[in-house]
Amino acid sequence: MKQKRGKVQRIRKVVQLVFFLWVVVVIALGEAVQNGFTLPFPMETVSLHAICPFGGVVTLWNLIKDGLLIRKIHESAVVLASLSVILAVLFGPVICSWVCPFGTFQEWIGKLGKRLFGKRYNTFIPKHVDTFLRFLRYVVLLWVLVMTALSATLVFQPYDPYYALFSLIHREFSIAGLAILSVIIFLSFFVERPFCKYACPYGAFLGLFNKIRVFKIRRMPETCISCSACNRACPMNIDVEGSAFVTSGQCISCMACTSEDACPVSGTVVASINKKQKGISIRHLGIITVVVLIGGIMLSMVFGLWRTTSSKQPALLKEGSYAGAPNPADIRGSYTFADVAKAFPVPLPTLLQAFGVTEGAMRLGSLEEIWAGSIPEGTEIGTDSIRLFVSLYTGIPFIAEEETLMPKSAVRVLESEGKTNDPRFSAIKEQAIELTIDENVILAAPALEITGNTTVQEVLDAGFSLSLIETILGTVDNKRESIKVLAESQGLSFSEVKLKILE
């Protein structure tokens, strides 16, 4: 006897809740660690990108072409993307309906919409408008893939409502992302899963597998009574009753249309390999999905493939005599001196001696803060100076910004190592500055470390005044916005703004 609609979906709702809480807990614990809390167990800080399978898709071109992941993407995302494809080949986009926390979030909002509008819910948009809007997510997918491949950066992050939702925990969201999230929440009161239907690039990608999936959702015409119960149950408004099996890219494999749930005739709408075989049950589909994901993650851990932190590997040069060598221009402030020594043929003791520091674990971005008050106005000794030193030491080409200076200690190291053949060396030596660096200076560095994600509120919390910040950046309307975003919106150099604040 067929169970009441909703009861057979309970396992899907449980799985959804588990994965939603998993994301929340992982991000919250990572934030706690970053804020100085000590946990009773080892815990790496994990970014949202590390546990989002779409990152493994957008980095695929760079991974194949250069053997490198794009910035902010981790090996764990590639593992999740691979597991998602395996599941999609078998059952279609089960990730969308069973796992994706943002899809779950939209469903929860949709429950309120159903209570408000009853049977009218999910029917407000005219069919011809709905048909047009469904193509938009393929446009978004194509744009994301092309622009990410060209720029090697996450172009979709500022607009991603999923990222905005879970970034509320650590306040790194963009205004655009928050605005789009607000629109999605509003639309969810009227439309089932609006982002999934009309804009999600990952849903568009996984939806393609509905054409080739092994377990297709089939309708048996010989037993169908044409009651349209399957159509009414489908959250994605697919015409299940209109064909022998579902191949629509919109299907999310929620199984709501099947004879185990909505269809009143046993064995009429099933997910099976062929017409002769009995369909897979909702319970078994849920178990397989969880086993594949959890088992795949554990197996990747065993083989050392599950990494949720950046490898600190600079991009490779593509042209010239140094093609294939790491690019000094890709050295970032988040790198440590040890990271630079691993990526380039520069011994760590040499690098430390050149810049007067003693700890290989020191971040390059800290240099600008330590020396902020010791260099002439309008100049800089920081991450770009490291890039220039690496270029002079290795011969790998790099053009520094005009205001970049070198400490005289670095010049002396280059001379002692015989690395003075670069035509620029004489001018660099002439402009070099003598800096006295000792432990007291390093310990006296500002308690606040301004990074690309540091918000105005965090600067205020560190004791800086709003009037100071507004003198440099102009009127600040949103204290949750990052210093870098505000600087760039004013056409200012983030590095210069950071130095002015710290001075």
Buried (B, 14 or more C-beta within 10 A) or exposed (E): EBEEBEEBBEBBBEBBEEBBEEBEEBBEBBBBBEEEEEEEEEBEBBBBBBBBBBBBBBBBBBBEEBEBBBBBBBBBBBBBBBBBBEBBEBBBBBBBBBBBBBBBBBBEBBEEBBEEBEEEBBBBBEEEEBEEBBEBBBEBBEEBBEBBBEEBEBBBBBBBBBBBBBBEBBBBBBBBBBBBBEBBBEBBBBBBBBBBBBBBBBBBBBBBBBEEBEBBBBBBEEEBEEBEBBBBBBBBBBEBBEEEBBBBBBBBBBBBBBBBBBBEBEBBBBBBBEEEEEBBBBBEBBEBBBEBBEEBBEEBEEEEBBBBEBEBBBBBBEEEEBEEBBBBBBBBBBBBBBBBBBBBEBEBEBBBBBBBBEEBEBBBBBBBBBBBEBBEEEBBBBBBBBBBBBBBBBBBBBEBEEBBBBBBBBBBBBEEBEBBEBEEBEEBBEEBBEBEBEEEBBEEBBEBBBBBBBBBBBBBEBEBEBEEBEEBBEEBEEBBBBBBBBBEEEEBBBBBBBBBBBE
